[in-house]
Amino acid sequence: MTKLGITPPQKSSLVSVEVGPDRLPTNIKLSRDWKNAFEPAQQGQSIMDAYRFGLYDMTARMVEAGTLPPSTVPSLRDAAPMLLRTRTIEDFRELYDQLYLEKPITVHGPGRNAYGQPVLTVTASSAKLISISIDATWANEIDANFVAQDILECCQQIRANRPKPIKDVYMDREPDSQVASRVVEHENYLLQDS
């Protein structure tokens, strides 16, 4: 990657994030000194910085192996079976936005503060992790391993919220133009029906 002129993000000695092909963390390690090394307001950012390095590292390994990271945007052929199963124009548009506009998804960890507010908030799109917000009091009261585990559980919730591809063997035999035509016809039908 450095041969391509891409400068790697700085690697942290206190935070390590492994990133999967779906561009979300699969493993997070926080050192014992993590809580003391960062101001409470910077704890979430320290994990995001390590995430950026993990994303760079995953991409570099794939490029060196001669492959590219999988696309986070499905082809129309892959999206069509899902879009054609929608029953309302609102469902169609919501799914379309989720597939193609990288609409952010926000989830919360299980913990709550004294006011009933979430102590952990993770936001991601279909292409990347966007932010991690951690309540400093909560993070300082529990073991760093629990913080990492709760973030990973939030990432699992985000994965679960992503649309699941559907295979249609009949549509696989149709030309792209016919698949596109079917999606447009279905959208028009839903528009008329609403």
MIMAR-738606 format. One record per residue (C-alpha): z, x, y. Coordinates in steps of 0.05 Angstrom, whole numbers, padded with zeros to 5 digits, always signed. Layout:
// residues N
ZXY/...
END
This chain:
// residues 194
+00000+00000+00000/+00014+00058+00047/-00058+00081+00033/-00080+00014+00061/-00040+00027+00124/+00014-00023+00107/+00083+00002+00126/+00137-00021+00079/+00198-00057+00107/+00262-00017+00107/+00298-00018+00040/+00372-00036+00042/+00424+00002+00003/+00471-00058+00006/+00425-00116-00013/+00372-00119-00067/+00325-00178-00076/+00274-00184-00133/+00217-00231-00118/+00176-00270-00170/+00102-00286-00167/+00119-00352-00133/+00146-00310-00075/+00217-00335-00083/+00277-00292-00103/+00291-00285-00177/+00350-00238-00170/+00397-00219-00113/+00448-00164-00115/+00499-00155-00059/+00541-00092-00059/+00617-00096-00051/+00610-00069+00020/+00559-00122+00040/+00610-00168+00074/+00641-00111+00114/+00575-00079+00134/+00546-00139+00170/+00573-00183+00225/+00582-00254+00198/+00522-00279+00237/+00478-00224+00206/+00495-00235+00133/+00438-00284+00121/+00390-00240+00159/+00410-00180+00116/+00387-00218+00054/+00323-00239+00089/+00308-00167+00106/+00319-00146+00033/+00275-00206+00012/+00218-00178+00056/+00224-00111+00021/+00226-00146-00047/+00163-00185-00029/+00129-00121-00007/+00151-00086-00072/+00125-00143-00116/+00058-00145-00079/+00051-00069-00082/+00064-00068-00158/+00011-00122-00169/-00040-00087-00125/-00028-00021-00160/-00039-00056-00226/-00105-00082-00200/-00084-00155-00193/-00070-00200-00134/-00009-00244-00126/-00026-00316-00146/-00047-00362-00089/+00005-00409-00063/-00049-00458-00043/-00081-00496-00100/-00156-00506-00105/-00180-00577-00094/-00196-00580-00168/-00124-00564-00185/-00096-00612-00133/-00143-00670-00147/-00107-00697-00209/-00041-00700-00170/-00073-00731-00108/-00110-00783-00150/-00044-00808-00179/-00014-00826-00112/-00005-00901-00100/+00003-00905-00024/-00029-00869+00034/+00040-00843+00054/+00049-00812-00015/-00021-00782-00012/-00009-00751+00056/+00060-00725+00038/+00033-00692-00025/-00028-00664+00013/+00017-00635+00067/+00063-00605+00014/+00004-00573-00021/-00036-00547+00038/+00006-00543+00101/+00064-00501+00076/+00113-00555+00097/+00183-00525+00097/+00234-00548+00046/+00308-00542+00064/+00362-00544+00011/+00437-00533+00014/+00485-00498-00032/+00542-00537-00065/+00598-00513-00019/+00622-00550+00043/+00665-00526+00101/+00727-00562+00128/+00681-00609+00168/+00639-00628+00107/+00579-00587+00130/+00540-00544+00080/+00561-00471+00079/+00494-00447+00054/+00425-00470+00076/+00360-00441+00049/+00291-00459+00077/+00225-00441+00045/+00152-00461+00045/+00105-00459-00014/+00087-00388+00006/+00153-00355+00024/+00226-00357+00039/+00236-00374+00113/+00311-00369+00127/+00380-00364+00097/+00439-00390+00137/+00509-00372+00112/+00576-00397+00138/+00614-00333+00152/+00682-00361+00135/+00658-00384+00067/+00621-00319+00052/+00682-00278+00070/+00728-00320+00026/+00689-00314-00039/+00659-00259-00081/+00591-00235-00059/+00563-00250-00128/+00576-00324-00116/+00538-00321-00051/+00479-00290-00087/+00483-00340-00143/+00485-00400-00096/+00423-00373-00059/+00386-00367-00126/+00406-00438-00144/+00378-00462-00077/+00313-00426-00094/+00312-00463-00161/+00319-00529-00123/+00260-00509-00079/+00218-00492-00141/+00237-00560-00171/+00213-00595-00107/+00144-00564-00112/+00090-00610-00140/+00076-00597-00213/+00003-00585-00231/-00030-00637-00276/-00087-00620-00323/-00144-00670-00329/-00193-00648-00383/-00245-00699-00361/-00243-00677-00289/-00250-00604-00311/-00320-00622-00334/-00341-00651-00267/-00375-00610-00213/-00333-00592-00152/-00373-00640-00108/-00355-00698-00153/-00282-00679-00154/-00281-00676-00078/-00317-00743-00074/-00265-00775-00119/-00208-00750-00075/-00242-00776-00012/-00256-00843-00045/-00184-00849-00067/-00158-00833+00003/-00205-00885+00033/-00182-00936-00019/-00109-00923-00001/-00125-00929+00073/-00157-00997+00062/-00101-01020+00017/-00046-01004+00068/
END
